[in-house]
């Protein structure tokens, strides 16, 4: 599928979504839960396994013997120890947990990297990205699918420059990740807010008023009666979103809305894992301390079998 076909498909999907006026568009970027399982270590460590490895990877450990689980865990510990000083700190563990939970982002970047690093030098320049993404469509000044590719390209270039920390218009993989997933990086949050405001601010006055706020989420589509959730959103705007009560959201108010300061689940879990495994109570973990407590971090055939026995007994 080429770019035009993809964007046309996207347009149709958007139109279809807007044809369902009771559906709500959510622009808020929340930190996801680390696991959908209950965190109860007295019963099992399933939550900790999901948090430490990611749910899909955690399942693969359940098929391993305890010895195999310990071996693989030891290799993971070496990756977590960023500064290679032989210890795993809370911050290093927190970083790993965030990586494990966002593994899909890194997989997405790897897929896109292959299509944009055209000269295979391990970097993606703006020219490479522009040519791979827009290329031939820019040769047509009047595309018949209704999309303004030039405007889209200008927006992409602005975001690319923001992600490119050293300003050389050449992105490392980390900078390319920030470009593709800006909501994951603190230094990219202003561009997330700016793009959101440009999408919603229909009269281009630099603010989001109540009707623009509601109009982004809900289309009346000839229906005079608003669903209850729309009435609730109107109240939310007046009571909470518009903090200075001037009838509109500015940049900071928009940022507070779409990028809320959520509870840091990754840090809480990292502190929990260190507390439970830190035998000498020095506030950091050695590989031996982690492997000794391997069943807290990862599963195995033994833990899976043990949980099956518990379920059998309960039955």
Secondary structure as a PSIPRED ss2 file (coil, helix, strand):
# PSIPRED VFORMAT (PSIPRED V4.0)

   1 X C   1.000  0.000  0.000
   2 X C   1.000  0.000  0.000
   3 X H   0.000  1.000  0.000
   4 X H   0.000  1.000  0.000
   5 X H   0.000  1.000  0.000
   6 X H   0.000  1.000  0.000
   7 X H   0.000  1.000  0.000
   8 X H   0.000  1.000  0.000
   9 X H   0.000  1.000  0.000
  10 X H   0.000  1.000  0.000
  11 X H   0.000  1.000  0.000
  12 X H   0.000  1.000  0.000
  13 X H   0.000  1.000  0.000
  14 X H   0.000  1.000  0.000
  15 X H   0.000  1.000  0.000
  16 X H   0.000  1.000  0.000
  17 X H   0.000  1.000  0.000
  18 X H   0.000  1.000  0.000
  19 X C   1.000  0.000  0.000
  20 X C   1.000  0.000  0.000
  21 X C   1.000  0.000  0.000
  22 X C   1.000  0.000  0.000
  23 X C   1.000  0.000  0.000
  24 X C   1.000  0.000  0.000
  25 X C   1.000  0.000  0.000
  26 X C   1.000  0.000  0.000
  27 X C   1.000  0.000  0.000
  28 X C   1.000  0.000  0.000
  29 X C   1.000  0.000  0.000
  30 X C   1.000  0.000  0.000
  31 X C   1.000  0.000  0.000
  32 X C   1.000  0.000  0.000
  33 X C   1.000  0.000  0.000
  34 X C   1.000  0.000  0.000
  35 X C   1.000  0.000  0.000
  36 X C   1.000  0.000  0.000
  37 X C   1.000  0.000  0.000
  38 X C   1.000  0.000  0.000
  39 X C   1.000  0.000  0.000
  40 X C   1.000  0.000  0.000
  41 X C   1.000  0.000  0.000
  42 X C   1.000  0.000  0.000
  43 X C   1.000  0.000  0.000
  44 X C   1.000  0.000  0.000
  45 X C   1.000  0.000  0.000
  46 X H   0.000  1.000  0.000
  47 X H   0.000  1.000  0.000
  48 X H   0.000  1.000  0.000
  49 X H   0.000  1.000  0.000
  50 X H   0.000  1.000  0.000
  51 X H   0.000  1.000  0.000
  52 X H   0.000  1.000  0.000
  53 X H   0.000  1.000  0.000
  54 X C   1.000  0.000  0.000
  55 X H   0.000  1.000  0.000
  56 X H   0.000  1.000  0.000
  57 X H   0.000  1.000  0.000
  58 X H   0.000  1.000  0.000
  59 X H   0.000  1.000  0.000
  60 X H   0.000  1.000  0.000
  61 X H   0.000  1.000  0.000
  62 X C   1.000  0.000  0.000
  63 X C   1.000  0.000  0.000
  64 X C   1.000  0.000  0.000
  65 X C   1.000  0.000  0.000
  66 X H   0.000  1.000  0.000
  67 X H   0.000  1.000  0.000
  68 X H   0.000  1.000  0.000
  69 X H   0.000  1.000  0.000
  70 X H   0.000  1.000  0.000
  71 X H   0.000  1.000  0.000
  72 X H   0.000  1.000  0.000
  73 X H   0.000  1.000  0.000
  74 X H   0.000  1.000  0.000
  75 X H   0.000  1.000  0.000
  76 X H   0.000  1.000  0.000
  77 X H   0.000  1.000  0.000
  78 X H   0.000  1.000  0.000
  79 X H   0.000  1.000  0.000
  80 X H   0.000  1.000  0.000
  81 X C   1.000  0.000  0.000
  82 X C   1.000  0.000  0.000
  83 X C   1.000  0.000  0.000
  84 X C   1.000  0.000  0.000
  85 X C   1.000  0.000  0.000
  86 X C   1.000  0.000  0.000
  87 X C   1.000  0.000  0.000
  88 X E   0.000  0.000  1.000
  89 X C   1.000  0.000  0.000
  90 X H   0.000  1.000  0.000
  91 X H   0.000  1.000  0.000
  92 X H   0.000  1.000  0.000
  93 X H   0.000  1.000  0.000
  94 X H   0.000  1.000  0.000
  95 X H   0.000  1.000  0.000
  96 X H   0.000  1.000  0.000
  97 X H   0.000  1.000  0.000
  98 X H   0.000  1.000  0.000
  99 X H   0.000  1.000  0.000
 100 X H   0.000  1.000  0.000
 101 X H   0.000  1.000  0.000
 102 X C   1.000  0.000  0.000
 103 X H   0.000  1.000  0.000
 104 X H   0.000  1.000  0.000
 105 X H   0.000  1.000  0.000
 106 X H   0.000  1.000  0.000
 107 X H   0.000  1.000  0.000
 108 X H   0.000  1.000  0.000
 109 X H   0.000  1.000  0.000
 110 X H   0.000  1.000  0.000
 111 X H   0.000  1.000  0.000
 112 X H   0.000  1.000  0.000
 113 X H   0.000  1.000  0.000
 114 X H   0.000  1.000  0.000
 115 X H   0.000  1.000  0.000
 116 X H   0.000  1.000  0.000
 117 X C   1.000  0.000  0.000
 118 X C   1.000  0.000  0.000
 119 X C   1.000  0.000  0.000
 120 X C   1.000  0.000  0.000
 121 X C   1.000  0.000  0.000
 122 X C   1.000  0.000  0.000
 123 X C   1.000  0.000  0.000
 124 X E   0.000  0.000  1.000
 125 X E   0.000  0.000  1.000
 126 X H   0.000  1.000  0.000
 127 X H   0.000  1.000  0.000
 128 X H   0.000  1.000  0.000
 129 X H   0.000  1.000  0.000
 130 X H   0.000  1.000  0.000
 131 X H   0.000  1.000  0.000
 132 X H   0.000  1.000  0.000
 133 X H   0.000  1.000  0.000
 134 X C   1.000  0.000  0.000
 135 X H   0.000  1.000  0.000
 136 X H   0.000  1.000  0.000
 137 X H   0.000  1.000  0.000
 138 X H   0.000  1.000  0.000
 139 X H   0.000  1.000  0.000
 140 X C   1.000  0.000  0.000
 141 X C   1.000  0.000  0.000
 142 X C   1.000  0.000  0.000
 143 X C   1.000  0.000  0.000
 144 X C   1.000  0.000  0.000
 145 X C   1.000  0.000  0.000
 146 X C   1.000  0.000  0.000
 147 X C   1.000  0.000  0.000
 148 X C   1.000  0.000  0.000
 149 X H   0.000  1.000  0.000
 150 X H   0.000  1.000  0.000
 151 X H   0.000  1.000  0.000
 152 X H   0.000  1.000  0.000
 153 X H   0.000  1.000  0.000
 154 X H   0.000  1.000  0.000
 155 X H   0.000  1.000  0.000
 156 X H   0.000  1.000  0.000
 157 X H   0.000  1.000  0.000
 158 X H   0.000  1.000  0.000
 159 X H   0.000  1.000  0.000
 160 X H   0.000  1.000  0.000
 161 X H   0.000  1.000  0.000
 162 X H   0.000  1.000  0.000
 163 X H   0.000  1.000  0.000
 164 X C   1.000  0.000  0.000
 165 X C   1.000  0.000  0.000
 166 X C   1.000  0.000  0.000
 167 X C   1.000  0.000  0.000
 168 X C   1.000  0.000  0.000
 169 X C   1.000  0.000  0.000
 170 X E   0.000  0.000  1.000
 171 X E   0.000  0.000  1.000
 172 X C   1.000  0.000  0.000
 173 X H   0.000  1.000  0.000
 174 X H   0.000  1.000  0.000
 175 X H   0.000  1.000  0.000
 176 X H   0.000  1.000  0.000
 177 X H   0.000  1.000  0.000
 178 X H   0.000  1.000  0.000
 179 X H   0.000  1.000  0.000
 180 X H   0.000  1.000  0.000
 181 X C   1.000  0.000  0.000
 182 X H   0.000  1.000  0.000
 183 X H   0.000  1.000  0.000
 184 X H   0.000  1.000  0.000
 185 X C   1.000  0.000  0.000
 186 X H   0.000  1.000  0.000
 187 X H   0.000  1.000  0.000
 188 X H   0.000  1.000  0.000
 189 X H   0.000  1.000  0.000
 190 X H   0.000  1.000  0.000
 191 X H   0.000  1.000  0.000
 192 X H   0.000  1.000  0.000
 193 X H   0.000  1.000  0.000
 194 X H   0.000  1.000  0.000
 195 X H   0.000  1.000  0.000
 196 X H   0.000  1.000  0.000
 197 X H   0.000  1.000  0.000
 198 X H   0.000  1.000  0.000
 199 X H   0.000  1.000  0.000
 200 X H   0.000  1.000  0.000
 201 X C   1.000  0.000  0.000
 202 X C   1.000  0.000  0.000
 203 X C   1.000  0.000  0.000
 204 X C   1.000  0.000  0.000
 205 X C   1.000  0.000  0.000
 206 X C   1.000  0.000  0.000
 207 X C   1.000  0.000  0.000
 208 X E   0.000  0.000  1.000
 209 X E   0.000  0.000  1.000
 210 X H   0.000  1.000  0.000
 211 X H   0.000  1.000  0.000
 212 X H   0.000  1.000  0.000
 213 X H   0.000  1.000  0.000
 214 X H   0.000  1.000  0.000
 215 X H   0.000  1.000  0.000
 216 X H   0.000  1.000  0.000
 217 X H   0.000  1.000  0.000
 218 X C   1.000  0.000  0.000
 219 X C   1.000  0.000  0.000
 220 X C   1.000  0.000  0.000
 221 X C   1.000  0.000  0.000
 222 X C   1.000  0.000  0.000
 223 X C   1.000  0.000  0.000
 224 X C   1.000  0.000  0.000
 225 X C   1.000  0.000  0.000
 226 X C   1.000  0.000  0.000
 227 X C   1.000  0.000  0.000
 228 X H   0.000  1.000  0.000
 229 X H   0.000  1.000  0.000
 230 X H   0.000  1.000  0.000
 231 X H   0.000  1.000  0.000
 232 X H   0.000  1.000  0.000
 233 X H   0.000  1.000  0.000
 234 X H   0.000  1.000  0.000
 235 X H   0.000  1.000  0.000
 236 X H   0.000  1.000  0.000
 237 X H   0.000  1.000  0.000
 238 X H   0.000  1.000  0.000
 239 X H   0.000  1.000  0.000
 240 X H   0.000  1.000  0.000
 241 X H   0.000  1.000  0.000
 242 X C   1.000  0.000  0.000
 243 X C   1.000  0.000  0.000
 244 X C   1.000  0.000  0.000
 245 X C   1.000  0.000  0.000
 246 X C   1.000  0.000  0.000
 247 X C   1.000  0.000  0.000
 248 X E   0.000  0.000  1.000
 249 X E   0.000  0.000  1.000
 250 X C   1.000  0.000  0.000
 251 X H   0.000  1.000  0.000
 252 X H   0.000  1.000  0.000
 253 X H   0.000  1.000  0.000
 254 X H   0.000  1.000  0.000
 255 X H   0.000  1.000  0.000
 256 X H   0.000  1.000  0.000
 257 X H   0.000  1.000  0.000
 258 X H   0.000  1.000  0.000
 259 X C   1.000  0.000  0.000
 260 X C   1.000  0.000  0.000
 261 X C   1.000  0.000  0.000
 262 X C   1.000  0.000  0.000
 263 X C   1.000  0.000  0.000
 264 X C   1.000  0.000  0.000
 265 X H   0.000  1.000  0.000
 266 X H   0.000  1.000  0.000
 267 X H   0.000  1.000  0.000
 268 X H   0.000  1.000  0.000
 269 X H   0.000  1.000  0.000
 270 X H   0.000  1.000  0.000
 271 X H   0.000  1.000  0.000
 272 X H   0.000  1.000  0.000
 273 X H   0.000  1.000  0.000
 274 X H   0.000  1.000  0.000
 275 X H   0.000  1.000  0.000
 276 X H   0.000  1.000  0.000
 277 X H   0.000  1.000  0.000
 278 X C   1.000  0.000  0.000
 279 X C   1.000  0.000  0.000
 280 X C   1.000  0.000  0.000
 281 X C   1.000  0.000  0.000
 282 X C   1.000  0.000  0.000
 283 X C   1.000  0.000  0.000
 284 X C   1.000  0.000  0.000
 285 X E   0.000  0.000  1.000
 286 X C   1.000  0.000  0.000
 287 X H   0.000  1.000  0.000
 288 X H   0.000  1.000  0.000
 289 X H   0.000  1.000  0.000
 290 X H   0.000  1.000  0.000
 291 X H   0.000  1.000  0.000
 292 X H   0.000  1.000  0.000
 293 X C   1.000  0.000  0.000
 294 X H   0.000  1.000  0.000
 295 X H   0.000  1.000  0.000
 296 X H   0.000  1.000  0.000
 297 X H   0.000  1.000  0.000
 298 X C   1.000  0.000  0.000
 299 X C   1.000  0.000  0.000
 300 X C   1.000  0.000  0.000
 301 X H   0.000  1.000  0.000
 302 X H   0.000  1.000  0.000
 303 X H   0.000  1.000  0.000
 304 X H   0.000  1.000  0.000
 305 X H   0.000  1.000  0.000
 306 X H   0.000  1.000  0.000
 307 X H   0.000  1.000  0.000
 308 X H   0.000  1.000  0.000
 309 X H   0.000  1.000  0.000
 310 X H   0.000  1.000  0.000
 311 X H   0.000  1.000  0.000
 312 X H   0.000  1.000  0.000
 313 X H   0.000  1.000  0.000
 314 X H   0.000  1.000  0.000
 315 X C   1.000  0.000  0.000
